[in-house]
Structures are given as structure tokens and as C-alpha cells.
Amino acid sequence: MRTCKVMLNTAADVTAFNRLVSECAHDIGLSSGRYLVNAKSIMGIFSLDLSKPVTLCAHFDDADRLFAELERFRVA
């Protein structure tokens, strides 16, 4: 499993992020505090507190391509 922090500031960011992760055949989650949602679920994403960074959890080993595509959403 590989993780990173992402920031989704606007509804357009959520839509673009969701579109990118939906193309992936593997399981991808987003967590905020004790909540974990499917990153391919736009309703799930909007149920999180998006005022602060959330953690992206890619549940597969070869996630380099996905992380490169999501680079604009990553935060340190």
C-alpha cells in the first residue's frame, strides 16, 4: 500500500481527481481522521472534511503512474 496527502480545494478539483482515480482498476481510498471512503465515489469524497488535506491510499504496489497523474493535488 502506498499513501500520500492530497488537497481537494474546489468541486472542480474533486471532479478531476475522481475522474483520474476512476480510470484505475485497483482499489483506492481516501481517509480523513477515522473515516475511509472509496476514492472512486464522488459522494464518498464529498462526505469527507475537505477543508484540510486527506490521505490517498493506493492498495496496490505499482502506483507510480497514478501518483504522477495526481501530482497537482499532492501536498507536503
Biopython code that builds the backbone (N, CA, C, O; Angstrom):
import numpy as np
from Bio.PDB.StructureBuilder import StructureBuilder

atoms = [
    (1, "MET", "N", (0.845, -1.180, 0.000)),
    (1, "MET", "CA", (0.000, 0.000, 0.000)),
    (1, "MET", "C", (0.889, 1.243, 0.000)),
    (1, "MET", "O", (1.922, 1.281, 0.669)),
    (2, "ARG", "N", (0.479, 2.242, -0.750)),
    (2, "ARG", "CA", (1.213, 3.497, -0.830)),
    (2, "ARG", "C", (0.261, 4.636, -0.488)),
    (2, "ARG", "O", (-0.900, 4.618, -0.895)),
    (3, "THR", "N", (0.745, 5.623, 0.254)),
    (3, "THR", "CA", (-0.103, 6.737, 0.665)),
    (3, "THR", "C", (0.557, 8.076, 0.379)),
    (3, "THR", "O", (1.776, 8.164, 0.235)),
    (4, "CYS", "N", (-0.258, 9.109, 0.298)),
    (4, "CYS", "CA", (0.214, 10.489, 0.229)),
    (4, "CYS", "C", (-0.938, 11.394, 0.630)),
    (4, "CYS", "O", (-2.095, 10.974, 0.633)),
    (5, "LYS", "N", (-0.622, 12.626, 0.966)),
    (5, "LYS", "CA", (-1.640, 13.621, 1.308)),
    (5, "LYS", "C", (-2.040, 14.375, 0.046)),
    (5, "LYS", "O", (-1.189, 14.742, -0.764)),
    (6, "VAL", "N", (-3.344, 14.603, -0.114)),
    (6, "VAL", "CA", (-3.854, 15.383, -1.235)),
    (6, "VAL", "C", (-4.800, 16.448, -0.708)),
    (6, "VAL", "O", (-5.412, 16.295, 0.349)),
    (7, "MET", "N", (-4.906, 17.528, -1.468)),
    (7, "MET", "CA", (-5.810, 18.624, -1.115)),
    (7, "MET", "C", (-6.764, 18.835, -2.274)),
    (7, "MET", "O", (-6.343, 19.038, -3.413)),
    (8, "LEU", "N", (-8.051, 18.786, -1.973)),
    (8, "LEU", "CA", (-9.090, 18.985, -2.978)),
    (8, "LEU", "C", (-9.861, 20.238, -2.577)),
    (8, "LEU", "O", (-10.800, 20.177, -1.784)),
    (9, "ASN", "N", (-9.446, 21.386, -3.143)),
    (9, "ASN", "CA", (-9.954, 22.688, -2.705)),
    (9, "ASN", "C", (-11.325, 23.053, -3.255)),
    (9, "ASN", "O", (-12.097, 23.739, -2.586)),
    (10, "THR", "N", (-11.636, 22.601, -4.464)),
    (10, "THR", "CA", (-12.873, 23.024, -5.112)),
    (10, "THR", "C", (-13.643, 21.806, -5.626)),
    (10, "THR", "O", (-13.114, 20.696, -5.678)),
    (11, "ALA", "N", (-14.889, 22.036, -6.002)),
    (11, "ALA", "CA", (-15.686, 20.963, -6.604)),
    (11, "ALA", "C", (-15.054, 20.498, -7.909)),
    (11, "ALA", "O", (-15.124, 19.317, -8.249)),
    (12, "ALA", "N", (-14.439, 21.417, -8.638)),
    (12, "ALA", "CA", (-13.750, 21.049, -9.884)),
    (12, "ALA", "C", (-12.560, 20.135, -9.593)),
    (12, "ALA", "O", (-12.292, 19.202, -10.351)),
    (13, "ASP", "N", (-11.849, 20.400, -8.499)),
    (13, "ASP", "CA", (-10.739, 19.526, -8.092)),
    (13, "ASP", "C", (-11.259, 18.128, -7.772)),
    (13, "ASP", "O", (-10.667, 17.133, -8.191)),
    (14, "VAL", "N", (-12.350, 18.051, -7.041)),
    (14, "VAL", "CA", (-12.931, 16.749, -6.678)),
    (14, "VAL", "C", (-13.327, 15.986, -7.939)),
    (14, "VAL", "O", (-13.059, 14.790, -8.055)),
    (15, "THR", "N", (-13.959, 16.672, -8.873)),
    (15, "THR", "CA", (-14.393, 16.031, -10.111)),
    (15, "THR", "C", (-13.197, 15.532, -10.921)),
    (15, "THR", "O", (-13.212, 14.404, -11.414)),
    (16, "ALA", "N", (-12.164, 16.363, -11.061)),
    (16, "ALA", "CA", (-10.975, 15.970, -11.822)),
    (16, "ALA", "C", (-10.258, 14.805, -11.134)),
    (16, "ALA", "O", (-9.839, 13.854, -11.794)),
    (17, "PHE", "N", (-10.119, 14.883, -9.822)),
    (17, "PHE", "CA", (-9.489, 13.816, -9.053)),
    (17, "PHE", "C", (-10.265, 12.511, -9.214)),
    (17, "PHE", "O", (-9.677, 11.463, -9.480)),
    (18, "ASN", "N", (-11.563, 12.577, -9.055)),
    (18, "ASN", "CA", (-12.418, 11.395, -9.165)),
    (18, "ASN", "C", (-12.337, 10.782, -10.559)),
    (18, "ASN", "O", (-12.325, 9.558, -10.693)),
    (19, "ARG", "N", (-12.282, 11.598, -11.577)),
    (19, "ARG", "CA", (-12.175, 11.110, -12.949)),
    (19, "ARG", "C", (-10.869, 10.338, -13.142)),
    (19, "ARG", "O", (-10.858, 9.286, -13.781)),
    (20, "LEU", "N", (-9.774, 10.857, -12.593)),
    (20, "LEU", "CA", (-8.470, 10.187, -12.728)),
    (20, "LEU", "C", (-8.428, 8.860, -11.984)),
    (20, "LEU", "O", (-7.977, 7.857, -12.537)),
    (21, "VAL", "N", (-8.888, 8.839, -10.745)),
    (21, "VAL", "CA", (-8.817, 7.590, -9.979)),
    (21, "VAL", "C", (-9.807, 6.553, -10.488)),
    (21, "VAL", "O", (-9.571, 5.355, -10.334)),
    (22, "SER", "N", (-10.905, 6.985, -11.089)),
    (22, "SER", "CA", (-11.888, 6.042, -11.611)),
    (22, "SER", "C", (-11.355, 5.229, -12.783)),
    (22, "SER", "O", (-11.869, 4.150, -13.078)),
    (23, "GLU", "N", (-10.337, 5.738, -13.443)),
    (23, "GLU", "CA", (-9.724, 5.022, -14.561)),
    (23, "GLU", "C", (-8.835, 3.876, -14.093)),
    (23, "GLU", "O", (-8.480, 3.011, -14.893)),
    (24, "CYS", "N", (-8.474, 3.853, -12.835)),
    (24, "CYS", "CA", (-7.592, 2.827, -12.278)),
    (24, "CYS", "C", (-8.407, 1.575, -11.928)),
    (24, "CYS", "O", (-9.506, 1.674, -11.381)),
    (25, "ALA", "N", (-7.869, 0.425, -12.244)),
    (25, "ALA", "CA", (-8.576, -0.839, -11.994)),
    (25, "ALA", "C", (-8.459, -1.304, -10.543)),
    (25, "ALA", "O", (-9.170, -2.223, -10.136)),
    (26, "HIS", "N", (-7.584, -0.693, -9.765)),
    (26, "HIS", "CA", (-7.321, -1.139, -8.397)),
    (26, "HIS", "C", (-8.127, -0.341, -7.375)),
    (26, "HIS", "O", (-8.731, 0.681, -7.701)),
    (27, "ASP", "N", (-8.125, -0.824, -6.138)),
    (27, "ASP", "CA", (-8.813, -0.141, -5.037)),
    (27, "ASP", "C", (-8.004, 1.071, -4.582)),
    (27, "ASP", "O", (-6.794, 0.988, -4.373)),
    (28, "ILE", "N", (-8.695, 2.185, -4.435)),
    (28, "ILE", "CA", (-8.071, 3.427, -3.978)),
    (28, "ILE", "C", (-9.002, 4.049, -2.955)),
    (28, "ILE", "O", (-10.200, 4.192, -3.200)),
    (29, "GLY", "N", (-8.451, 4.420, -1.809)),
    (29, "GLY", "CA", (-9.262, 5.010, -0.762)),
    (29, "GLY", "C", (-8.792, 6.399, -0.394)),
    (29, "GLY", "O", (-7.662, 6.784, -0.695)),
    (30, "LEU", "N", (-9.656, 7.148, 0.255)),
    (30, "LEU", "CA", (-9.326, 8.441, 0.842)),
    (30, "LEU", "C", (-9.722, 8.382, 2.308)),
    (30, "LEU", "O", (-10.811, 7.925, 2.655)),
    (31, "SER", "N", (-8.825, 8.851, 3.156)),
    (31, "SER", "CA", (-9.155, 8.856, 4.579)),
    (31, "SER", "C", (-8.963, 10.241, 5.176)),
    (31, "SER", "O", (-8.081, 11.005, 4.785)),
    (32, "SER", "N", (-9.819, 10.524, 6.126)),
    (32, "SER", "CA", (-9.755, 11.765, 6.876)),
    (32, "SER", "C", (-10.145, 11.411, 8.304)),
    (32, "SER", "O", (-11.295, 11.072, 8.584)),
    (33, "GLY", "N", (-9.170, 11.496, 9.200)),
    (33, "GLY", "CA", (-9.447, 11.080, 10.575)),
    (33, "GLY", "C", (-9.750, 9.599, 10.618)),
    (33, "GLY", "O", (-8.951, 8.787, 10.151)),
    (34, "ARG", "N", (-10.887, 9.238, 11.169)),
    (34, "ARG", "CA", (-11.232, 7.823, 11.269)),
    (34, "ARG", "C", (-12.112, 7.345, 10.112)),
    (34, "ARG", "O", (-12.538, 6.190, 10.097)),
    (35, "TYR", "N", (-12.383, 8.216, 9.154)),
    (35, "TYR", "CA", (-13.249, 7.868, 8.031)),
    (35, "TYR", "C", (-12.427, 7.458, 6.812)),
    (35, "TYR", "O", (-11.426, 8.097, 6.486)),
    (36, "LEU", "N", (-12.851, 6.397, 6.147)),
    (36, "LEU", "CA", (-12.230, 5.908, 4.926)),
    (36, "LEU", "C", (-13.327, 5.706, 3.889)),
    (36, "LEU", "O", (-14.318, 5.022, 4.145)),
    (37, "VAL", "N", (-13.141, 6.310, 2.714)),
    (37, "VAL", "CA", (-14.129, 6.175, 1.644)),
    (37, "VAL", "C", (-13.436, 5.704, 0.374)),
    (37, "VAL", "O", (-12.219, 5.823, 0.229)),
    (38, "ASN", "N", (-14.227, 5.173, -0.531)),
    (38, "ASN", "CA", (-13.747, 4.776, -1.843)),
    (38, "ASN", "C", (-13.483, 6.053, -2.644)),
    (38, "ASN", "O", (-14.389, 6.870, -2.812)),
    (39, "ALA", "N", (-12.249, 6.235, -3.142)),
    (39, "ALA", "CA", (-11.907, 7.440, -3.893)),
    (39, "ALA", "C", (-12.616, 7.501, -5.241)),
    (39, "ALA", "O", (-12.634, 8.551, -5.883)),
    (40, "LYS", "N", (-13.195, 6.397, -5.671)),
    (40, "LYS", "CA", (-13.935, 6.379, -6.934)),
    (40, "LYS", "C", (-15.387, 6.822, -6.741)),
    (40, "LYS", "O", (-16.137, 6.939, -7.710)),
    (41, "SER", "N", (-15.779, 7.065, -5.497)),
    (41, "SER", "CA", (-17.133, 7.508, -5.175)),
    (41, "SER", "C", (-17.141, 9.014, -4.931)),
    (41, "SER", "O", (-16.617, 9.484, -3.921)),
    (42, "ILE", "N", (-17.724, 9.757, -5.839)),
    (42, "ILE", "CA", (-17.753, 11.206, -5.676)),
    (42, "ILE", "C", (-18.557, 11.604, -4.433)),
    (42, "ILE", "O", (-18.221, 12.579, -3.760)),
    (43, "MET", "N", (-19.615, 10.850, -4.131)),
    (43, "MET", "CA", (-20.387, 11.121, -2.920)),
    (43, "MET", "C", (-19.540, 10.854, -1.677)),
    (43, "MET", "O", (-19.615, 11.597, -0.699)),
    (44, "GLY", "N", (-18.745, 9.802, -1.717)),
    (44, "GLY", "CA", (-17.858, 9.498, -0.603)),
    (44, "GLY", "C", (-16.850, 10.597, -0.370)),
    (44, "GLY", "O", (-16.591, 10.981, 0.770)),
    (45, "ILE", "N", (-16.274, 11.112, -1.458)),
    (45, "ILE", "CA", (-15.289, 12.192, -1.340)),
    (45, "ILE", "C", (-15.915, 13.414, -0.688)),
    (45, "ILE", "O", (-15.333, 14.010, 0.218)),
    (46, "PHE", "N", (-17.106, 13.785, -1.153)),
    (46, "PHE", "CA", (-17.765, 14.974, -0.602)),
    (46, "PHE", "C", (-18.225, 14.773, 0.841)),
    (46, "PHE", "O", (-18.559, 15.748, 1.515)),
    (47, "SER", "N", (-18.249, 13.542, 1.326)),
    (47, "SER", "CA", (-18.632, 13.312, 2.719)),
    (47, "SER", "C", (-17.474, 13.575, 3.683)),
    (47, "SER", "O", (-17.679, 13.628, 4.896)),
    (48, "LEU", "N", (-16.265, 13.738, 3.155)),
    (48, "LEU", "CA", (-15.090, 13.998, 3.990)),
    (48, "LEU", "C", (-14.934, 15.480, 4.266)),
    (48, "LEU", "O", (-15.511, 16.311, 3.565)),
    (49, "ASP", "N", (-14.157, 15.815, 5.283)),
    (49, "ASP", "CA", (-13.817, 17.202, 5.588)),
    (49, "ASP", "C", (-12.713, 17.619, 4.622)),
    (49, "ASP", "O", (-11.549, 17.277, 4.829)),
    (50, "LEU", "N", (-13.064, 18.352, 3.575)),
    (50, "LEU", "CA", (-12.105, 18.742, 2.544)),
    (50, "LEU", "C", (-11.451, 20.088, 2.817)),
    (50, "LEU", "O", (-10.763, 20.628, 1.951)),
    (51, "SER", "N", (-11.658, 20.632, 4.007)),
    (51, "SER", "CA", (-11.015, 21.896, 4.357)),
    (51, "SER", "C", (-9.549, 21.702, 4.719)),
    (51, "SER", "O", (-8.800, 22.670, 4.853)),
    (52, "LYS", "N", (-9.146, 20.449, 4.876)),
    (52, "LYS", "CA", (-7.751, 20.128, 5.166)),
    (52, "LYS", "C", (-7.347, 18.922, 4.304)),
    (52, "LYS", "O", (-8.211, 18.244, 3.748)),
    (53, "PRO", "N", (-6.052, 18.656, 4.191)),
    (53, "PRO", "CA", (-5.618, 17.533, 3.345)),
    (53, "PRO", "C", (-6.191, 16.195, 3.812)),
    (53, "PRO", "O", (-6.398, 15.973, 5.005)),
    (54, "VAL", "N", (-6.439, 15.320, 2.855)),
    (54, "VAL", "CA", (-6.892, 13.956, 3.121)),
    (54, "VAL", "C", (-5.812, 12.999, 2.633)),
    (54, "VAL", "O", (-4.963, 13.380, 1.828)),
    (55, "THR", "N", (-5.840, 11.771, 3.111)),
    (55, "THR", "CA", (-4.816, 10.793, 2.766)),
    (55, "THR", "C", (-5.324, 9.863, 1.676)),
    (55, "THR", "O", (-6.365, 9.223, 1.819)),
    (56, "LEU", "N", (-4.576, 9.801, 0.594)),
    (56, "LEU", "CA", (-4.854, 8.885, -0.507)),
    (56, "LEU", "C", (-4.170, 7.564, -0.201)),
    (56, "LEU", "O", (-2.979, 7.543, 0.113)),
    (57, "CYS", "N", (-4.901, 6.466, -0.287)),
    (57, "CYS", "CA", (-4.364, 5.133, -0.021)),
    (57, "CYS", "C", (-4.542, 4.278, -1.268)),
    (57, "CYS", "O", (-5.660, 3.890, -1.606)),
    (58, "ALA", "N", (-3.438, 3.984, -1.952)),
    (58, "ALA", "CA", (-3.480, 3.126, -3.133)),
    (58, "ALA", "C", (-3.158, 1.709, -2.669)),
    (58, "ALA", "O", (-2.075, 1.454, -2.144)),
    (59, "HIS", "N", (-4.086, 0.807, -2.862)),
    (59, "HIS", "CA", (-3.956, -0.550, -2.341)),
    (59, "HIS", "C", (-3.347, -1.501, -3.361)),
    (59, "HIS", "O", (-3.841, -2.610, -3.564)),
    (60, "PHE", "N", (-2.269, -1.058, -4.001)),
    (60, "PHE", "CA", (-1.529, -1.897, -4.939)),
    (60, "PHE", "C", (-0.104, -1.377, -5.010)),
    (60, "PHE", "O", (0.153, -0.221, -4.674)),
    (61, "ASP", "N", (0.819, -2.216, -5.442)),
    (61, "ASP", "CA", (2.233, -1.875, -5.386)),
    (61, "ASP", "C", (2.704, -0.937, -6.493)),
    (61, "ASP", "O", (3.520, -0.052, -6.234)),
    (62, "ASP", "N", (2.219, -1.103, -7.705)),
    (62, "ASP", "CA", (2.704, -0.327, -8.844)),
    (62, "ASP", "C", (1.838, 0.912, -9.057)),
    (62, "ASP", "O", (1.097, 0.996, -10.036)),
    (63, "ALA", "N", (1.932, 1.866, -8.142)),
    (63, "ALA", "CA", (1.080, 3.057, -8.183)),
    (63, "ALA", "C", (1.792, 4.284, -8.736)),
    (63, "ALA", "O", (1.265, 5.393, -8.645)),
    (64, "ASP", "N", (2.982, 4.105, -9.308)),
    (64, "ASP", "CA", (3.763, 5.250, -9.786)),
    (64, "ASP", "C", (3.016, 6.086, -10.820)),
    (64, "ASP", "O", (3.023, 7.315, -10.748)),
    (65, "ARG", "N", (2.374, 5.426, -11.778)),
    (65, "ARG", "CA", (1.649, 6.158, -12.826)),
    (65, "ARG", "C", (0.509, 6.971, -12.221)),
    (65, "ARG", "O", (0.325, 8.140, -12.563)),
    (66, "LEU", "N", (-0.249, 6.359, -11.331)),
    (66, "LEU", "CA", (-1.357, 7.053, -10.681)),
    (66, "LEU", "C", (-0.858, 8.265, -9.900)),
    (66, "LEU", "O", (-1.433, 9.349, -10.007)),
    (67, "PHE", "N", (0.191, 8.095, -9.126)),
    (67, "PHE", "CA", (0.708, 9.196, -8.317)),
    (67, "PHE", "C", (1.252, 10.322, -9.194)),
    (67, "PHE", "O", (1.161, 11.491, -8.818)),
    (68, "ALA", "N", (1.813, 9.990, -10.351)),
    (68, "ALA", "CA", (2.290, 11.015, -11.283)),
    (68, "ALA", "C", (1.117, 11.819, -11.833)),
    (68, "ALA", "O", (1.212, 13.039, -11.971)),
    (69, "GLU", "N", (0.004, 11.141, -12.151)),
    (69, "GLU", "CA", (-1.176, 11.829, -12.673)),
    (69, "GLU", "C", (-1.828, 12.708, -11.621)),
    (69, "GLU", "O", (-2.459, 13.710, -11.959)),
    (70, "LEU", "N", (-1.689, 12.353, -10.361)),
    (70, "LEU", "CA", (-2.320, 13.104, -9.270)),
    (70, "LEU", "C", (-1.399, 14.123, -8.623)),
    (70, "LEU", "O", (-1.738, 14.692, -7.585)),
    (71, "GLU", "N", (-0.256, 14.358, -9.211)),
    (71, "GLU", "CA", (0.768, 15.236, -8.629)),
    (71, "GLU", "C", (0.225, 16.632, -8.287)),
    (71, "GLU", "O", (0.621, 17.215, -7.278)),
    (72, "ARG", "N", (-0.661, 17.162, -9.103)),
    (72, "ARG", "CA", (-1.155, 18.536, -8.851)),
    (72, "ARG", "C", (-2.004, 18.642, -7.591)),
    (72, "ARG", "O", (-2.228, 19.744, -7.090)),
    (73, "PHE", "N", (-2.478, 17.515, -7.075)),
    (73, "PHE", "CA", (-3.284, 17.516, -5.860)),
    (73, "PHE", "C", (-2.451, 17.233, -4.600)),
    (73, "PHE", "O", (-2.941, 17.416, -3.486)),
    (74, "ARG", "N", (-1.211, 16.794, -4.766)),
    (74, "ARG", "CA", (-0.384, 16.407, -3.619)),
    (74, "ARG", "C", (0.070, 17.602, -2.814)),
    (74, "ARG", "O", (0.331, 18.678, -3.352)),
    (75, "VAL", "N", (0.159, 17.392, -1.506)),
    (75, "VAL", "CA", (0.700, 18.402, -0.588)),
    (75, "VAL", "C", (1.775, 17.747, 0.251)),
    (75, "VAL", "O", (1.797, 16.527, 0.414)),
    (76, "ALA", "N", (2.645, 18.550, 0.771)),
    (76, "ALA", "CA", (3.761, 18.007, 1.574)),
    (76, "ALA", "C", (3.316, 17.564, 2.933)),
    (76, "ALA", "O", (4.130, 17.087, 3.724)),
]
sb = StructureBuilder()
sb.init_structure("model")
sb.init_model(0)
sb.init_chain("A")
sb.init_seg("    ")
for serial, (resi, resn, name, xyz) in enumerate(atoms, 1):
    if name == "N":
        sb.init_residue(resn, " ", resi, " ")
    sb.init_atom(name, np.array(xyz, "f"), 0.0, 1.0, " ", f" {name:<3s}", serial, name[0])
structure = sb.get_structure()
